Amino acid sequence: MMKHNMIQKAFYRFSFLGLSVALLGSCQSADTNLQTTDAVLASADLTGTYEFVGDLPNSQVTWEGYKFIGGSHYGFVQFKDAVFYVDDAVKLKSGHFVVDMQSISVKDLEPGDYNDKLLAHLKNDDFFSVDSFPIAAFEITHVDYVDGEFNVQVEGNLTIKNVTKAVAFPAKLSVMDNKLDFQASFTIDRVEWNIMYNSAKNSTFDIEKLKEWAIKDEVFLQVHLTANKS
């Protein structure tokens, strides 16, 4: 599809995201709803841009969490929605993606009781509370192009469990013909999104005793999104 009024299309897409998060907010606290939907739309000049829609079956997020003393677990989470806006100079202008938290999986353990137990633990209120907060979302607010393999510095708002925090990370972006590829790796502090289970920041125990069962606050995320020009 050639250039068209992308602002109108953006309104519908961002309205979907805002509505989804508002619905999630009704399950818990209404005063922590995603705050950036209107702001992002108003500040991003999408006139004359082209839309790239996520190829969701060929995209995913890899997560990895770590114990204080050795060991880690990793798995995948699938996307529910994704869109990027690129201008005539083939520069990324804006975009967002939505993650289906119900799809979280554990891949370092063989299928069976231990895998099932860990997966249920991740989905319950100790971690991601996926019944109450079935999606997480990221909205791009600013992009700078830089030298190197990871050629863009991305700033945006990450919402998990209805908590929105600003994050920034380098990403590798390529746009060729009608295809877009977006890759990024970064670490978040889960405590900032109220994921407190077995965190040293949420314990009165001596740290030496805590180490045997504590889980590190840092969670490593690797995002790989492919998208097609609409």
Wavefront OBJ file of the C-alpha trace (Angstrom):
o trace
v 0.000 0.000 0.000
v 1.381 3.395 -0.997
v 1.539 6.397 1.286
v -1.791 7.318 2.855
v -3.140 9.026 5.927
v -1.142 7.083 8.508
v -2.312 9.268 11.376
v -5.821 7.864 11.072
v -4.513 4.282 10.979
v -2.233 5.043 13.917
v -5.194 6.337 15.878
v -7.027 3.034 15.471
v -3.972 0.975 16.425
v -3.024 3.079 19.430
v -6.668 3.177 20.503
v -6.635 -0.632 20.525
v -3.559 -0.595 22.740
v -5.001 2.016 25.058
v -8.276 0.120 25.352
v -6.486 -3.146 26.112
v -4.461 -1.601 28.895
v -7.478 0.232 30.275
v -9.279 -3.078 30.528
v -6.317 -4.515 32.366
v -6.322 -1.531 34.692
v -9.898 -2.280 35.682
v -8.703 -5.583 37.137
v -6.344 -3.857 39.575
v -5.727 -0.114 39.914
v -7.184 2.443 37.521
v -4.589 5.099 38.369
v -1.661 3.207 36.808
v -3.123 2.910 33.301
v -0.801 3.277 30.339
v -0.160 6.995 30.206
v 1.507 7.362 26.833
v -1.061 6.386 24.193
v -2.294 9.906 23.414
v 1.090 11.494 24.090
v 2.923 9.216 21.667
v 0.362 9.780 18.940
v 0.435 13.549 19.430
v 4.243 13.829 19.463
v 5.043 11.413 16.611
v 4.745 13.004 13.186
v 3.516 10.046 11.160
v 2.562 12.058 8.071
v 4.063 10.467 4.976
v 5.261 7.351 6.752
v 4.823 3.755 5.722
v 3.381 1.122 8.028
v 5.085 -2.209 8.722
v 2.903 -4.770 10.491
v 4.479 -7.478 12.630
v 4.938 -10.974 11.241
v 3.868 -12.439 14.566
v 4.443 -16.191 13.937
v 8.076 -15.415 13.073
v 8.715 -13.050 15.994
v 9.195 -13.612 19.721
v 10.693 -12.389 22.987
v 13.252 -14.535 24.805
v 13.421 -14.082 28.585
v 16.037 -15.302 31.042
v 16.060 -15.058 34.843
v 18.879 -15.918 37.236
v 19.332 -17.328 40.715
v 21.705 -15.610 43.157
v 23.900 -18.701 43.345
v 24.215 -20.320 39.933
v 21.602 -21.436 37.505
v 19.034 -19.724 35.346
v 15.847 -20.420 33.421
v 14.780 -19.144 30.023
v 11.851 -19.321 27.665
v 9.770 -17.413 25.145
v 6.810 -15.059 24.997
v 4.809 -14.448 21.817
v 3.624 -11.167 20.316
v -0.036 -10.224 20.078
v 0.371 -7.080 17.971
v 3.204 -5.009 16.486
v 3.524 -2.068 14.122
v 6.368 0.204 12.987
v 6.272 3.480 11.033
v 9.127 4.239 8.617
v 9.602 7.417 6.538
v 10.842 8.064 2.994
v 14.449 8.126 4.220
v 13.932 4.586 5.569
v 14.167 5.883 9.119
v 12.103 4.445 11.963
v 9.791 7.134 13.328
v 7.535 5.359 15.814
v 5.803 2.110 16.674
v 4.610 -0.222 19.388
v 4.294 -3.888 20.203
v 2.063 -5.895 22.506
v 3.094 -9.188 24.127
v 0.741 -12.026 25.066
v 1.763 -12.863 28.634
v -0.457 -15.950 28.607
v 1.958 -17.426 26.046
v 5.000 -17.421 28.346
v 6.932 -20.699 28.165
v 9.910 -22.395 29.838
v 12.380 -23.981 27.417
v 15.401 -25.036 29.488
v 13.453 -27.756 31.331
v 12.122 -30.970 29.847
v 8.310 -31.195 29.678
v 6.937 -32.602 32.902
v 6.135 -31.766 36.490
v 9.025 -29.355 37.176
v 8.412 -27.432 33.947
v 4.697 -27.255 34.713
v 5.370 -26.101 38.280
v 7.736 -23.306 37.194
v 5.384 -22.198 34.421
v 2.448 -22.002 36.817
v 4.652 -20.040 39.223
v 5.567 -17.509 36.539
v 1.918 -17.050 35.639
v 0.614 -16.597 39.165
v 0.701 -13.513 41.392
v 4.281 -14.120 42.539
v 5.466 -13.071 39.096
v 3.367 -11.873 36.143
v -0.257 -12.357 37.285
v -1.249 -13.214 33.729
v -4.939 -13.680 34.492
v -5.168 -10.084 35.691
v -2.577 -8.667 33.266
v -2.694 -10.767 30.073
v -0.620 -8.332 27.997
v 2.565 -6.293 28.309
v 3.296 -3.419 25.939
v 6.099 -1.223 24.639
v 5.611 2.119 22.889
v 8.461 3.848 21.064
v 8.730 7.522 22.000
v 12.083 8.456 20.412
v 14.662 6.962 18.020
v 18.254 8.084 17.403
v 20.386 6.586 14.642
v 23.965 5.782 15.658
v 27.032 4.141 14.135
v 27.640 0.433 14.519
v 25.837 -2.861 14.134
v 23.180 -1.810 16.629
v 22.288 1.239 14.628
v 19.395 2.738 16.589
v 19.018 3.897 20.168
v 15.394 3.391 21.154
v 13.537 5.136 23.956
v 10.050 4.180 25.018
v 7.600 3.152 27.697
v 7.416 -0.444 28.870
v 4.249 -1.571 30.642
v 4.188 -4.794 32.668
v 1.505 -5.603 35.268
v -0.053 -2.202 34.584
v 3.132 -0.385 35.645
v 4.683 1.893 33.024
v 8.386 2.809 33.108
v 10.638 4.571 30.618
v 13.418 2.384 29.188
v 16.156 2.877 26.583
v 18.246 0.324 24.702
v 20.278 -0.149 21.509
v 18.671 -2.098 18.676
v 19.622 -3.498 15.302
v 17.200 -2.343 12.603
v 17.168 -3.170 8.915
v 14.586 -2.252 6.305
v 14.882 -3.794 2.859
v 12.203 -3.787 0.178
v 9.000 -4.669 2.020
v 10.606 -6.275 5.075
v 11.676 -4.867 8.438
v 13.801 -6.670 11.020
v 14.160 -5.388 14.587
v 16.466 -6.992 17.169
v 17.322 -5.806 20.670
v 18.762 -7.220 23.887
v 18.476 -5.466 27.229
v 18.003 -6.044 30.950
v 15.254 -4.762 33.228
v 14.969 -4.635 37.010
v 11.801 -6.644 37.675
v 11.244 -4.903 41.023
v 10.390 -1.687 39.160
v 7.367 -3.507 37.737
v 6.281 -4.893 41.131
v 7.656 -8.387 40.549
v 9.044 -8.864 44.029
v 9.129 -12.631 44.587
v 12.327 -13.745 46.388
v 14.025 -10.431 45.727
v 16.693 -9.232 48.148
v 14.932 -5.856 48.031
v 11.827 -7.442 49.495
v 13.387 -9.353 52.374
v 14.455 -8.687 55.943
v 16.708 -11.735 55.963
v 20.470 -11.516 56.078
v 21.780 -11.555 52.510
v 24.051 -14.541 53.177
v 21.035 -16.624 54.216
v 18.980 -15.192 51.391
v 21.424 -16.224 48.669
v 20.383 -19.855 48.815
v 16.884 -19.079 47.555
v 17.005 -15.514 46.221
v 16.317 -14.698 42.582
v 18.200 -11.851 40.960
v 16.233 -8.735 40.134
v 17.695 -8.504 36.637
v 15.720 -10.144 33.824
v 17.347 -10.406 30.411
v 15.079 -9.801 27.409
v 15.870 -10.428 23.762
v 13.382 -9.067 21.245
v 13.235 -10.246 17.644
v 10.485 -8.780 15.482
v 9.999 -9.070 11.756
v 7.395 -6.995 9.962
v 5.940 -6.604 6.485
v 5.020 -3.397 4.692
v 1.263 -2.992 4.597
l 1 2 3 4 5 6 7 8 9 10 11 12 13 14 15 16 17 18 19 20 21 22 23 24 25 26 27 28 29 30 31 32 33 34 35 36 37 38 39 40 41 42 43 44 45 46 47 48 49 50 51 52 53 54 55 56 57 58 59 60 61 62 63 64 65 66 67 68 69 70 71 72 73 74 75 76 77 78 79 80 81 82 83 84 85 86 87 88 89 90 91 92 93 94 95 96 97 98 99 100 101 102 103 104 105 106 107 108 109 110 111 112 113 114 115 116 117 118 119 120 121 122 123 124 125 126 127 128 129 130 131 132 133 134 135 136 137 138 139 140 141 142 143 144 145 146 147 148 149 150 151 152 153 154 155 156 157 158 159 160 161 162 163 164 165 166 167 168 169 170 171 172 173 174 175 176 177 178 179 180 181 182 183 184 185 186 187 188 189 190 191 192 193 194 195 196 197 198 199 200 201 202 203 204 205 206 207 208 209 210 211 212 213 214 215 216 217 218 219 220 221 222 223 224 225 226 227 228 229 230
